[in-house]
């Protein structure tokens, strides 16, 4: 039961740069999940349409929240940093 859950570090224990990197990674991950939900919605059976609509709305709300959080920290998420983090993330996998 325990191996299904991963305890996250508190943001307080991280440096400002680590917090910003984690925030950008979370935004990228939410975008991936949104794109996947949209693709799945396009090919969904009638019984799964409501599920994918929920997933799309939830991921959009998550992205909105994370972007607002980044703006309150005066972060600027530019395409170069986002691309670098995507490449680093792909290398890690």
N, C-alpha and C positions, 0 to 999 in steps of 0.2 A: 504494500500500500504506500509506503514511503517513497519508493523509487519513482512513483508517478509524479511527484511534486518536487520542484526545485526551489529552494529558498534563495531569494534574490538579496544582493547586498543592499544595504541602506544607501540612499543617495548621499546622505550626510557624510559617510565614510570615504567618499570619493573626492578626488580633486575636481576643480572646475572643468578642466579639459576632459577628464574621464566622463563627467556628467554630460557634457556637450556631445561627446562621441556616442555615448549610450543613447542619448535622445535622438540623434541623427540615425543611428542604427534602428531604433524603434520605429521611426518614421518610414525608413526604407522597408522594414519588415511588414509594416501595416499596408504600405502600397502594394507589396507583393501579394499579401493576403486579399486585398481588394481586387486586384487584377485576376487572381485565381477564382474568386467568388463570381466575378462578372463572366468569366469564361464558362464556369460551371453552370451559371444561370442560363446561358444561351443554349445549352444542350440538356437542360434538366427535364426530367419527367414531371408530369403535372403534380405529383405528390411532393416533389422537392422544391418547387418554385418558391413557396413561402419561406422555406429554410434559407435559400440563397438570397432572397430579398432581405431577410433579417441580417445575414452575413454582410451584405453590401452596405446596409445602413449602419451597422455596428462598426465596420472598418472605416467608413467615412467619418463617423463621429470620433473615432479614435485618432484618425489623422488630424482632424480639426483641433482636437484637444492638444495633441503633441505639438502642432505648429504654433498654437497660441502660447503654449508653455515655452517654446523656443523663442518666440518674440518677446515674452516678458523677461527672458534672460538676455535680451538684446543680441541674440544669435542671428547670424545671417547664414542660411543654408544655401550655399551656392552649388552649382552643378559640378564643379571640379571636386570639391570635398565629398559630395555624394557619390560621384563616380569612383573616386579612390576607395571609399569605404565599401562600395559594392564589389570592387575587384578584390579587396582584401578579404571580404566575406566569402567570396567564391573560392579563393585560394585555400581558405581554412576548411572548406567542405571537401 
